[in-house]
Amino acid sequence: MKKLIFVFNTEARLPFTGPKRLAQLKSNMIFSDLVWFADAGMAWYDLETVRLRWTPAPQLRSPAVSTGFSLRINLFGLAILEPYIAMPFQRFTQPTSVFGLFLSSGGW
């Protein structure tokens, strides 16, 4: 039995602080981007019947979709600090915003 995965991501970045020619606010030390993102994904086994539905239903596979904004801050080339707020759409409860903080040691 094979597991199949579908993933979609898109984002738009606006340089917020950095070099005067590129960014909205001039800074020679702090480089950051304002980011809008949208993500979607789904996983299923090859024998399962997939029904694409916007609203989740028990016992049926449906894609997980979210959108949101983040501020990506470059910490002197050593790490990326990224606070974000996201709105997941497929939930059994009322959709609420989710706040998070992502820290990466670079490499992407």
Secondary structure, DSSP 8 states (H G I E B T S, - for coil): --EEEEEEEEEEEEEEEE-TTT-SEE-SS-EEEEEEEEEEEEEEETTS-----SS--TTS---EEEEEEEEEEEETTTEEEEEEEEEE---SS----EEEEEEE-S--
